[in-house]
Every structure is written in structure tokens, then in C-alpha cells.
């Protein structure tokens, strides 16, 4: 799952697939596992790699990753934030799978004219 080397250079830092980064970030945000536990589960170099994934995700998504519910914030608002996070993660997973497999997973809604 981990690709060794960076930009074609042997022996560099490992390059992790985007789908792995998203999975780790999502698990970390749910609070079920600590950074160290995620590091062990996914065989990452160190717990700081999890922090790097979170920073990467925040930059990619252009919004803070899993913002905690504010005092007085409704449950529906927190659920909406969670749903939006899941949608973004799934869209990135689909995009990555399309690129890796070389196929269109999401079909166009506009019918082809023959």
C-alpha cells in the first residue's frame, strides 16, 4: 500500500495513497484510535505521520478537519458537517480509484447522442 521513494528517487520518504490518508484522518477524527494506535494499525513511520495526514486533509478540503461541535450547536448541524466530510472523502476515493484503474466510475447524467 505504501509506495517507496518520492518523485522517482529510491530510498526517499514513503509516499502514501490519498485513500489511505483519508481513511486514517477519518478514523482519527472519530476518536476511536490514538495517533500511535493508527500508526501501528496502518504501519506508518510514526505518529507524526498521522498529524501530517490531518494537515494534508485540512489543506485539501480547504476547511478544518472534523470541527468539534460548538456549545449550543445543534446535533443536526454536527451531523451535516459529518455528512459533508464523508462525501468529500468518498469523492476523493472515487477520483483516486478512477485514476488508478483507468476507468470512469461515475457515469455522466447526460445521455450520449448516437
N, CA, C and O atoms as a Tinker XYZ file with bonds, in Angstrom:
   456  protein
     1  N      0.824000   -1.191000    0.000000    73     2
     2  CA     0.000000    0.000000    0.000000    64     1     3
     3  C      0.867000    1.253000    0.000000    63     2     4     5
     4  O      0.458000    2.273000   -0.555000    81     3
     5  N      2.041000    1.209000    0.599000    73     3     6
     6  CA     2.946000    2.337000    0.635000    64     5     7
     7  C      3.887000    2.240000   -0.544000    63     6     8     9
     8  O      4.472000    1.186000   -0.797000    81     7
     9  N      4.033000    3.327000   -1.261000    73     7    10
    10  CA     4.975000    3.373000   -2.367000    64     9    11
    11  C      6.269000    3.959000   -1.827000    63    10    12    13
    12  O      6.261000    5.017000   -1.197000    81    11
    13  N      7.369000    3.283000   -2.069000    73    11    14
    14  CA     8.649000    3.769000   -1.577000    64    13    15
    15  C      9.210000    4.799000   -2.537000    63    14    16    17
    16  O      9.007000    4.730000   -3.749000    81    15
    17  N      9.913000    5.742000   -1.968000    73    15    18
    18  CA    10.567000    6.758000   -2.780000    64    17    19
    19  C      9.641000    7.925000   -3.055000    63    18    20    21
    20  O      8.421000    7.806000   -2.948000    81    19
    21  N     10.223000    9.034000   -3.406000    73    19    22
    22  CA     9.443000   10.223000   -3.697000    64    21    23
    23  C      9.888000   10.772000   -5.038000    63    22    24    25
    24  O     11.075000   11.012000   -5.259000    81    23
    25  N      8.951000   10.967000   -5.915000    73    23    26
    26  CA     9.222000   11.506000   -7.236000    64    25    27
    27  C     10.310000   10.731000   -7.950000    63    26    28    29
    28  O     11.192000   11.311000   -8.582000    81    27
    29  N     10.237000    9.413000   -7.841000    73    27    30
    30  CA    11.159000    8.558000   -8.570000    64    29    31
    31  C     12.502000    8.345000   -7.903000    63    30    32    33
    32  O     13.347000    7.637000   -8.450000    81    31
    33  N     12.725000    8.933000   -6.743000    73    31    34
    34  CA    14.001000    8.769000   -6.059000    64    33    35
    35  C     13.931000    7.587000   -5.106000    63    34    36    37
    36  O     13.069000    7.539000   -4.229000    81    35
    37  N     14.827000    6.646000   -5.274000    73    35    38
    38  CA    14.851000    5.463000   -4.398000    64    37    39
    39  C     15.332000    5.864000   -3.016000    63    38    40    41
    40  O     16.195000    6.730000   -2.877000    81    39
    41  N     14.771000    5.230000   -1.995000    73    39    42
    42  CA    15.222000    5.436000   -0.621000    64    41    43
    43  C     14.673000    6.685000    0.037000    63    42    44    45
    44  O     15.092000    7.015000    1.147000    81    43
    45  N     13.751000    7.393000   -0.600000    73    43    46
    46  CA    13.181000    8.600000   -0.017000    64    45    47
    47  C     12.102000    8.276000    0.984000    63    46    48    49
    48  O     11.908000    7.124000    1.371000    81    47
    49  N     11.412000    9.304000    1.392000    73    47    50
    50  CA    10.300000    9.142000    2.320000    64    49    51
    51  C      9.183000    8.371000    1.616000    63    50    52    53
    52  O      9.013000    8.509000    0.404000    81    51
    53  N      8.423000    7.567000    2.351000    73    51    54
    54  CA     7.340000    6.824000    1.712000    64    53    55
    55  C      6.248000    7.773000    1.213000    63    54    56    57
    56  O      5.997000    8.819000    1.812000    81    55
    57  N      5.618000    7.398000    0.130000    73    55    58
    58  CA     4.506000    8.151000   -0.426000    64    57    59
    59  C      3.259000    7.296000   -0.210000    63    58    60    61
    60  O      3.185000    6.156000   -0.670000    81    59
    61  N      2.284000    7.864000    0.497000    73    59    62
    62  CA     1.077000    7.119000    0.841000    64    61    63
    63  C     -0.063000    7.492000   -0.096000    63    62    64    65
    64  O     -0.190000    8.660000   -0.466000    81    63
    65  N     -0.894000    6.534000   -0.490000    73    63    66
    66  CA    -2.044000    6.835000   -1.345000    64    65    67
    67  C     -3.031000    7.765000   -0.635000    63    66    68    69
    68  O     -3.171000    7.719000    0.587000    81    67
    69  N     -3.710000    8.606000   -1.413000    73    67    70
    70  CA    -4.688000    9.528000   -0.840000    64    69    71
    71  C     -5.791000    8.785000   -0.105000    63    70    72    73
    72  O     -6.278000    9.254000    0.924000    81    71
    73  N     -6.185000    7.634000   -0.622000    73    71    74
    74  CA    -7.255000    6.874000    0.022000    64    73    75
    75  C     -6.853000    6.433000    1.430000    63    74    76    77
    76  O     -7.688000    6.408000    2.335000    81    75
    77  N     -5.583000    6.087000    1.617000    73    75    78
    78  CA    -5.096000    5.714000    2.953000    64    77    79
    79  C     -5.111000    6.925000    3.873000    63    78    80    81
    80  O     -5.528000    6.828000    5.027000    81    79
    81  N     -4.657000    8.065000    3.365000    73    79    82
    82  CA    -4.642000    9.284000    4.178000    64    81    83
    83  C     -6.037000    9.622000    4.672000    63    82    84    85
    84  O     -6.227000    9.952000    5.842000    81    83
    85  N     -7.013000    9.538000    3.775000    73    83    86
    86  CA    -8.393000    9.862000    4.148000    64    85    87
    87  C     -8.915000    8.883000    5.188000    63    86    88    89
    88  O     -9.576000    9.285000    6.146000    81    87
    89  N     -8.624000    7.607000    5.005000    73    87    90
    90  CA    -9.083000    6.599000    5.964000    64    89    91
    91  C     -8.497000    6.855000    7.349000    63    90    92    93
    92  O     -9.201000    6.772000    8.355000    81    91
    93  N     -7.210000    7.167000    7.391000    73    91    94
    94  CA    -6.544000    7.436000    8.676000    64    93    95
    95  C     -7.137000    8.684000    9.318000    63    94    96    97
    96  O     -7.445000    8.677000   10.510000    81    95
    97  N     -7.302000    9.751000    8.546000    73    95    98
    98  CA    -7.861000   11.000000    9.078000    64    97    99
    99  C     -9.268000   10.761000    9.617000    63    98   100   101
   100  O     -9.611000   11.225000   10.704000    81    99
   101  N    -10.072000   10.039000    8.856000    73    99   102
   102  CA   -11.447000    9.789000    9.302000    64   101   103
   103  C    -11.461000    9.001000   10.611000    63   102   104   105
   104  O    -12.218000    9.331000   11.524000    81   103
   105  N    -10.637000    7.975000   10.706000    73   103   106
   106  CA   -10.581000    7.189000   11.948000    64   105   107
   107  C    -10.077000    8.031000   13.110000    63   106   108   109
   108  O    -10.568000    7.903000   14.231000    81   107
   109  N     -9.108000    8.884000   12.849000    73   107   110
   110  CA    -8.569000    9.744000   13.903000    64   109   111
   111  C     -9.642000   10.722000   14.383000    63   110   112   113
   112  O     -9.769000   10.980000   15.580000    81   111
   113  N    -10.412000   11.263000   13.435000    73   111   114
   114  CA   -11.437000   12.239000   13.790000    64   113   115
   115  C    -12.568000   11.630000   14.609000    63   114   116   117
   116  O    -13.184000   12.318000   15.424000    81   115
   117  N    -12.842000   10.361000   14.401000    73   115   118
   118  CA   -13.913000    9.734000   15.181000    64   117   119
   119  C    -13.480000    9.514000   16.625000    63   118   120   121
   120  O    -14.313000    9.296000   17.505000    81   119
   121  N    -12.172000    9.570000   16.864000    73   119   122
   122  CA   -11.671000    9.423000   18.221000    64   121   123
   123  C    -11.580000    8.001000   18.716000    63   122   124   125
   124  O    -11.352000    7.782000   19.905000    81   123
   125  N    -11.751000    7.023000   17.838000    73   123   126
   126  CA   -11.711000    5.634000   18.280000    64   125   127
   127  C    -10.282000    5.150000   18.526000    63   126   128   129
   128  O    -10.052000    4.275000   19.361000    81   127
   129  N     -9.324000    5.726000   17.791000    73   127   130
   130  CA    -7.929000    5.317000   17.957000    64   129   131
   131  C     -7.033000    6.543000   18.098000    63   130   132   133
   132  O     -7.308000    7.597000   17.524000    81   131
   133  N     -5.971000    6.393000   18.858000    73   131   134
   134  CA    -4.996000    7.468000   19.024000    64   133   135
   135  C     -4.067000    7.516000   17.817000    63   134   136   137
   136  O     -4.091000    6.622000   16.971000    81   135
   137  N     -3.254000    8.555000   17.742000    73   135   138
   138  CA    -2.281000    8.660000   16.651000    64   137   139
   139  C     -1.341000    7.460000   16.660000    63   138   140   141
   140  O     -1.039000    6.898000   15.608000    81   139
   141  N     -0.882000    7.070000   17.837000    73   139   142
   142  CA     0.038000    5.936000   17.932000    64   141   143
   143  C     -0.645000    4.637000   17.503000    63   142   144   145
   144  O     -0.040000    3.819000   16.811000    81   143
   145  N     -1.895000    4.447000   17.907000    73   143   146
   146  CA    -2.627000    3.236000   17.519000    64   145   147
   147  C     -2.840000    3.181000   16.005000    63   146   148   149
   148  O     -2.730000    2.116000   15.397000    81   147
   149  N     -3.143000    4.324000   15.403000    73   147   150
   150  CA    -3.304000    4.381000   13.950000    64   149   151
   151  C     -1.978000    4.106000   13.247000    63   150   152   153
   152  O     -1.934000    3.447000   12.208000    81   151
   153  N     -0.907000    4.617000   13.828000    73   151   154
   154  CA     0.425000    4.373000   13.287000    64   153   155
   155  C      0.710000    2.877000   13.239000    63   154   156   157
   156  O      1.223000    2.367000   12.243000    81   155
   157  N      0.380000    2.188000   14.303000    73   155   158
   158  CA     0.607000    0.739000   14.361000    64   157   159
   159  C     -0.351000   -0.015000   13.432000    63   158   160   161
   160  O      0.057000   -0.949000   12.741000    81   159
   161  N     -1.617000    0.389000   13.417000    73   159   162
   162  CA    -2.618000   -0.299000   12.607000    64   161   163
   163  C     -2.272000   -0.235000   11.114000    63   162   164   165
   164  O     -2.396000   -1.231000   10.400000    81   163
   165  N     -1.841000    0.937000   10.651000    73   163   166
   166  CA    -1.566000    1.127000    9.227000    64   165   167
   167  C     -0.076000    1.054000    8.877000    63   166   168   169
   168  O      0.321000    1.335000    7.747000    81   167
   169  N      0.728000    0.677000    9.851000    73   167   170
   170  CA     2.181000    0.525000    9.663000    64   169   171
   171  C      2.808000    1.803000    9.099000    63   170   172   173
   172  O      3.554000    1.766000    8.120000    81   171
   173  N      2.489000    2.929000    9.737000    73   171   174
   174  CA     3.052000    4.209000    9.348000    64   173   175
   175  C      4.384000    4.407000   10.057000    63   174   176   177
   176  O      4.661000    3.743000   11.055000    81   175
   177  N      5.198000    5.301000    9.555000    73   175   178
   178  CA     6.536000    5.504000   10.115000    64   177   179
   179  C      6.502000    5.990000   11.562000    63   178   180   181
   180  O      7.269000    5.518000   12.402000    81   179
   181  N      5.600000    6.943000   11.848000    73   179   182
   182  CA     5.500000    7.466000   13.211000    64   181   183
   183  C      4.153000    8.143000   13.399000    63   182   184   185
   184  O      3.410000    8.357000   12.442000    81   183
   185  N      3.853000    8.474000   14.642000    73   183   186
   186  CA     2.586000    9.140000   14.941000    64   185   187
   187  C      2.520000   10.506000   14.267000    63   186   188   189
   188  O      1.431000   11.001000   13.979000    81   187
   189  N      3.668000   11.114000   14.017000    73   187   190
   190  CA     3.670000   12.414000   13.345000    64   189   191
   191  C      3.134000   12.294000   11.914000    63   190   192   193
   192  O      2.667000   13.279000   11.340000    81   191
   193  N      3.200000   11.100000   11.345000    73   191   194
   194  CA     2.641000   10.886000   10.009000    64   193   195
   195  C      1.130000   11.101000   10.040000    63   194   196   197
   196  O      0.564000   11.643000    9.091000    81   195
   197  N      0.474000   10.681000   11.118000    73   195   198
   198  CA    -0.965000   10.901000   11.258000    64   197   199
   199  C     -1.242000   12.404000   11.294000    63   198   200   201
   200  O     -2.173000   12.878000   10.644000    81   199
   201  N     -0.443000   13.150000   12.046000    73   199   202
   202  CA    -0.608000   14.609000   12.092000    64   201   203
   203  C     -0.405000   15.218000   10.701000    63   202   204   205
   204  O     -1.121000   16.139000   10.309000    81   203
   205  N      0.571000   14.699000    9.968000    73   203   206
   206  CA     0.809000   15.181000    8.602000    64   205   207
   207  C     -0.401000   14.914000    7.714000    63   206   208   209
   208  O     -0.773000   15.757000    6.897000    81   207
   209  N     -1.019000   13.739000    7.873000    73   207   210
   210  CA    -2.206000   13.401000    7.094000    64   209   211
   211  C     -3.347000   14.370000    7.407000    63   210   212   213
   212  O     -4.059000   14.813000    6.506000    81   211
   213  N     -3.514000   14.694000    8.685000    73   211   214
   214  CA    -4.584000   15.620000    9.086000    64   213   215
   215  C     -4.333000   16.993000    8.467000    63   214   216   217
   216  O     -5.256000   17.610000    7.937000    81   215
   217  N     -3.089000   17.475000    8.530000    73   215   218
   218  CA    -2.763000   18.770000    7.924000    64   217   219
   219  C     -2.998000   18.735000    6.409000    63   218   220   221
   220  O     -3.529000   19.684000    5.832000    81   219
   221  N     -2.596000   17.629000    5.776000    73   219   222
   222  CA    -2.809000   17.473000    4.332000    64   221   223
   223  C     -4.297000   17.535000    4.018000    63   222   224   225
   224  O     -4.717000   18.209000    3.078000    81   223
   225  N     -5.087000   16.826000    4.813000    73   223   226
   226  CA    -6.529000   16.782000    4.567000    64   225   227
   227  C     -7.157000   18.154000    4.759000    63   226   228   229
   228  O     -8.000000   18.568000    3.964000    81   227
   229  N     -6.753000   18.861000    5.810000    73   227   230
   230  CA    -7.296000   20.191000    6.055000    64   229   231
   231  C     -6.970000   21.122000    4.883000    63   230   232   233
   232  O     -7.815000   21.908000    4.454000    81   231
   233  N     -5.754000   21.029000    4.377000    73   231   234
   234  CA    -5.359000   21.854000    3.238000    64   233   235
   235  C     -6.152000   21.450000    1.999000    63   234   236   237
   236  O     -6.628000   22.311000    1.259000    81   235
   237  N     -6.297000   20.142000    1.769000    73   235   238
   238  CA    -7.010000   19.639000    0.605000    64   237   239
   239  C     -8.478000   20.039000    0.636000    63   238   240   241
   240  O     -9.040000   20.450000   -0.380000    81   239
   241  N     -9.086000   19.919000    1.791000    73   239   242
   242  CA   -10.517000   20.177000    1.888000    64   241   243
   243  C    -10.832000   21.662000    2.068000    63   242   244   245
   244  O    -11.997000   22.053000    1.997000    81   243
   245  N     -9.818000   22.492000    2.299000    73   243   246
   246  CA    -9.982000   23.936000    2.485000    64   245   247
   247  C    -10.877000   24.295000    3.661000    63   246   248   249
   248  O    -11.460000   25.378000    3.713000    81   247
   249  N    -10.973000   23.376000    4.590000    73   247   250
   250  CA   -11.723000   23.647000    5.808000    64   249   251
   251  C    -11.171000   22.749000    6.907000    63   250   252   253
   252  O    -10.602000   21.698000    6.616000    81   251
   253  N    -11.330000   23.148000    8.162000    73   251   254
   254  CA   -10.794000   22.328000    9.243000    64   253   255
   255  C    -11.379000   20.923000    9.228000    63   254   256   257
   256  O    -12.567000   20.734000    8.968000    81   255
   257  N    -10.534000   19.947000    9.508000    73   255   258
   258  CA   -10.983000   18.559000    9.542000    64   257   259
   259  C    -11.789000   18.311000   10.794000    63   258   260   261
   260  O    -11.335000   18.606000   11.899000    81   259
   261  N    -12.975000   17.774000   10.631000    73   259   262
   262  CA   -13.880000   17.398000   11.714000    64   261   263
   263  C    -13.935000   18.426000   12.825000    63   262   264   265
   264  O    -13.511000   18.145000   13.946000    81   263
   265  N    -14.448000   19.610000   12.537000    73   263   266
   266  CA   -14.529000   20.598000   13.603000    64   265   267
   267  C    -15.461000   20.112000   14.699000    63   266   268   269
   268  O    -16.550000   19.614000   14.414000    81   267
   269  N    -15.047000   20.250000   15.943000    73   267   270
   270  CA   -15.918000   19.782000   17.026000    64   269   271
   271  C    -17.166000   20.644000   17.115000    63   270   272   273
   272  O    -17.155000   21.817000   16.741000    81   271
   273  N    -18.221000   20.059000   17.606000    73   271   274
   274  CA   -19.465000   20.796000   17.767000    64   273   275
   275  C    -19.260000   21.894000   18.801000    63   274   276   277
   276  O    -18.681000   21.666000   19.863000    81   275
   277  N    -19.735000   23.066000   18.478000    73   275   278
   278  CA   -19.614000   24.191000   19.390000    64   277   279
   279  C    -20.706000   24.113000   20.441000    63   278   280   281
   280  O    -21.762000   23.526000   20.202000    81   279
   281  N    -20.458000   24.705000   21.610000    73   279   282
   282  CA   -21.516000   24.712000   22.623000    64   281   283
   283  C    -22.765000   25.379000   22.054000    63   282   284   285
   284  O    -22.700000   26.476000   21.500000    81   283
   285  N    -23.885000   24.713000   22.198000    73   283   286
   286  CA   -25.137000   25.239000   21.698000    64   285   287
   287  C    -25.412000   24.878000   20.250000    63   286   288   289
   288  O    -26.496000   25.163000   19.741000    81   287
   289  N    -24.461000   24.261000   19.580000    73   287   290
   290  CA   -24.668000   23.866000   18.190000    64   289   291
   291  C    -25.599000   22.656000   18.159000    63   290   292   293
   292  O    -25.474000   21.741000   18.974000    81   291
   293  N    -26.517000   22.665000   17.225000    73   291   294
   294  CA   -27.495000   21.586000   17.172000    64   293   295
   295  C    -26.855000   20.296000   16.684000    63   294   296   297
   296  O    -25.833000   20.316000   15.998000    81   295
   297  N    -27.467000   19.178000   17.045000    73   295   298
   298  CA   -26.989000   17.874000   16.596000    64   297   299
   299  C    -27.103000   17.749000   15.080000    63   298   300   301
   300  O    -26.264000   17.114000   14.441000    81   299
   301  N    -28.140000   18.353000   14.507000    73   299   302
   302  CA   -28.311000   18.262000   13.059000    64   301   303
   303  C    -27.191000   18.993000   12.335000    63   302   304   305
   304  O    -26.752000   18.555000   11.271000    81   303
   305  N    -26.726000   20.098000   12.897000    73   303   306
   306  CA   -25.614000   20.835000   12.290000    64   305   307
   307  C    -24.332000   20.011000   12.356000    63   306   308   309
   308  O    -23.567000   19.978000   11.392000    81   307
   309  N    -24.093000   19.349000   13.481000    73   307   310
   310  CA   -22.918000   18.487000   13.614000    64   309   311
   311  C    -23.025000   17.290000   12.673000    63   310   312   313
   312  O    -22.028000   16.865000   12.090000    81   311
   313  N    -24.234000   16.747000   12.523000    73   311   314
   314  CA   -24.445000   15.618000   11.610000    64   313   315
   315  C    -24.221000   16.056000   10.169000    63   314   316   317
   316  O    -23.682000   15.292000    9.368000    81   315
   317  N    -24.629000   17.272000    9.831000    73   315   318
   318  CA   -24.415000   17.794000    8.481000    64   317   319
   319  C    -22.920000   17.929000    8.190000    63   318   320   321
   320  O    -22.470000   17.580000    7.099000    81   319
   321  N    -22.156000   18.426000    9.146000    73   319   322
   322  CA   -20.705000   18.541000    8.970000    64   321   323
   323  C    -20.082000   17.158000    8.742000    63   322   324   325
   324  O    -19.218000   16.997000    7.880000    81   323
   325  N    -20.517000   16.188000    9.501000    73   323   326
   326  CA   -20.009000   14.821000    9.357000    64   325   327
   327  C    -20.356000   14.262000    7.983000    63   326   328   329
   328  O    -19.521000   13.626000    7.339000    81   327
   329  N    -21.586000   14.498000    7.533000    73   327   330
   330  CA   -22.013000   14.006000    6.217000    64   329   331
   331  C    -21.207000   14.670000    5.108000    63   330   332   333
   332  O    -20.829000   14.007000    4.142000    81   331
   333  N    -20.939000   15.963000    5.229000    73   331   334
   334  CA   -20.145000   16.662000    4.220000    64   333   335
   335  C    -18.724000   16.113000    4.173000    63   334   336   337
   336  O    -18.146000   15.975000    3.096000    81   335
   337  N    -18.167000   15.803000    5.325000    73   335   338
   338  CA   -16.833000   15.220000    5.394000    64   337   339
   339  C    -16.801000   13.860000    4.703000    63   338   340   341
   340  O    -15.865000   13.556000    3.964000    81   339
   341  N    -17.813000   13.057000    4.942000    73   339   342
   342  CA   -17.885000   11.737000    4.301000    64   341   343
   343  C    -18.012000   11.854000    2.783000    63   342   344   345
   344  O    -17.387000   11.095000    2.042000    81   343
   345  N    -18.814000   12.794000    2.332000    73   343   346
   346  CA   -18.977000   12.996000    0.886000    64   345   347
   347  C    -17.651000   13.383000    0.255000    63   346   348   349
   348  O    -17.281000   12.841000   -0.786000    81   347
   349  N    -16.934000   14.310000    0.870000    73   347   350
   350  CA   -15.636000   14.718000    0.320000    64   349   351
   351  C    -14.669000   13.541000    0.283000    63   350   352   353
   352  O    -13.936000   13.365000   -0.690000    81   351
   353  N    -14.669000   12.743000    1.336000    73   351   354
   354  CA   -13.766000   11.589000    1.381000    64   353   355
   355  C    -14.113000   10.584000    0.290000    63   354   356   357
   356  O    -13.224000   10.066000   -0.386000    81   355
   357  N    -15.399000   10.307000    0.117000    73   355   358
   358  CA   -15.825000    9.359000   -0.908000    64   357   359
   359  C    -15.516000    9.874000   -2.313000    63   358   360   361
   360  O    -15.103000    9.101000   -3.177000    81   359
   361  N    -15.711000   11.161000   -2.543000    73   359   362
   362  CA   -15.392000   11.726000   -3.854000    64   361   363
   363  C    -13.908000   11.590000   -4.164000    63   362   364   365
   364  O    -13.533000   11.286000   -5.297000    81   363
   365  N    -13.067000   11.814000   -3.166000    73   363   366
   366  CA   -11.632000   11.668000   -3.386000    64   365   367
   367  C    -11.260000   10.206000   -3.617000    63   366   368   369
   368  O    -10.407000    9.908000   -4.453000    81   367
   369  N    -11.891000    9.299000   -2.887000    73   367   370
   370  CA   -11.638000    7.876000   -3.101000    64   369   371
   371  C    -12.029000    7.446000   -4.514000    63   370   372   373
   372  O    -11.305000    6.685000   -5.157000    81   371
   373  N    -13.165000    7.930000   -4.992000    73   371   374
   374  CA   -13.615000    7.598000   -6.347000    64   373   375
   375  C    -12.647000    8.171000   -7.370000    63   374   376   377
   376  O    -12.269000    7.489000   -8.322000    81   375
   377  N    -12.248000    9.415000   -7.177000    73   375   378
   378  CA   -11.299000   10.056000   -8.096000    64   377   379
   379  C     -9.994000    9.271000   -8.147000    63   378   380   381
   380  O     -9.440000    9.043000   -9.223000    81   379
   381  N     -9.513000    8.865000   -6.996000    73   379   382
   382  CA    -8.266000    8.104000   -6.921000    64   381   383
   383  C     -8.421000    6.734000   -7.595000    63   382   384   385
   384  O     -7.525000    6.291000   -8.314000    81   383
   385  N     -9.548000    6.072000   -7.365000    73   383   386
   386  CA    -9.785000    4.766000   -7.977000    64   385   387
   387  C     -9.887000    4.886000   -9.495000    63   386   388   389
   388  O     -9.360000    4.042000  -10.220000    81   387
   389  N    -10.555000    5.921000   -9.975000    73   387   390
   390  CA   -10.648000    6.134000  -11.423000    64   389   391
   391  C     -9.264000    6.307000  -12.029000    63   390   392   393
   392  O     -8.964000    5.754000  -13.088000    81   391
   393  N     -8.428000    7.075000  -11.355000    73   391   394
   394  CA    -7.072000    7.319000  -11.856000    64   393   395
   395  C     -6.247000    6.035000  -11.838000    63   394   396   397
   396  O     -5.563000    5.726000  -12.814000    81   395
   397  N     -6.306000    5.290000  -10.745000    73   395   398
   398  CA    -5.504000    4.072000  -10.625000    64   397   399
   399  C     -5.981000    2.963000  -11.557000    63   398   400   401
   400  O     -5.168000    2.211000  -12.095000    81   399
   401  N     -7.302000    2.858000  -11.752000    73   399   402
   402  CA    -7.858000    1.787000  -12.573000    64   401   403
   403  C     -8.027000    2.180000  -14.035000    63   402   404   405
   404  O     -8.201000    1.316000  -14.894000    81   403
   405  N     -7.977000    3.473000  -14.322000    73   403   406
   406  CA    -8.136000    3.943000  -15.684000    64   405   407
   407  C     -9.540000    3.765000  -16.233000    63   406   408   409
   408  O     -9.717000    3.566000  -17.435000    81   407
   409  N    -10.548000    3.834000  -15.355000    73   407   410
   410  CA   -11.939000    3.698000  -15.784000    64   409   411
   411  C    -12.775000    4.823000  -15.193000    63   410   412   413
   412  O    -12.409000    5.427000  -14.185000    81   411
   413  N    -13.912000    5.093000  -15.844000    73   411   414
   414  CA   -14.862000    6.057000  -15.309000    64   413   415
   415  C    -15.818000    5.327000  -14.384000    63   414   416   417
   416  O    -16.566000    4.453000  -14.822000    81   415
   417  N    -15.799000    5.677000  -13.122000    73   415   418
   418  CA   -16.688000    5.040000  -12.154000    64   417   419
   419  C    -18.020000    5.783000  -12.114000    63   418   420   421
   420  O    -19.085000    5.168000  -12.063000    81   419
   421  N    -17.950000    7.098000  -12.137000    73   419   422
   422  CA   -19.169000    7.909000  -12.118000    64   421   423
   423  C    -19.575000    8.162000  -13.560000    63   422   424   425
   424  O    -18.816000    8.736000  -14.342000    81   423
   425  N    -20.758000    7.733000  -13.895000    73   423   426
   426  CA   -21.279000    7.881000  -15.252000    64   425   427
   427  C    -21.913000    9.256000  -15.410000    63   426   428   429
   428  O    -22.451000    9.817000  -14.456000    81   427
   429  N    -21.845000    9.782000  -16.604000    73   427   430
   430  CA   -22.446000   11.069000  -16.912000    64   429   431
   431  C    -23.959000   10.952000  -16.862000    63   430   432   433
   432  O    -24.524000    9.931000  -17.255000    81   431
   433  N    -24.613000   11.998000  -16.380000    73   431   434
   434  CA   -26.067000   12.015000  -16.347000    64   433   435
   435  C    -26.655000   12.434000  -17.695000    63   434   436   437
   436  O    -27.854000   12.285000  -17.935000    81   435
   437  N    -25.807000   12.952000  -18.559000    73   435   438
   438  CA   -26.254000   13.378000  -19.874000    64   437   439
   439  C    -26.108000   12.209000  -20.829000    63   438   440   441
   440  O    -25.000000   11.704000  -21.011000    81   439
   441  N    -27.211000   11.759000  -21.453000    73   439   442
   442  CA   -27.119000   10.619000  -22.362000    64   441   443
   443  C    -26.302000   10.967000  -23.606000    63   442   444   445
   444  O    -26.353000   12.090000  -24.107000    81   443
   445  N    -25.560000    9.994000  -24.085000    73   443   446
   446  CA   -24.774000   10.153000  -25.317000    64   445   447
   447  C    -25.728000   10.192000  -26.494000    63   446   448   449
   448  O    -26.661000    9.393000  -26.567000    81   447
   449  N    -25.501000   11.118000  -27.416000    73   447   450
   450  CA   -26.324000   11.143000  -28.625000    64   449   451
   451  C    -25.637000   10.329000  -29.697000    63   450   452   453
   452  O    -24.498000   10.624000  -30.060000    81   451
   453  N    -26.300000    9.316000  -30.210000    73   451   454
   454  CA   -25.720000    8.420000  -31.222000    64   453   455
   455  C    -26.240000    8.758000  -32.583000    63   454   456
   456  O    -25.867000    8.115000  -33.563000    81   455
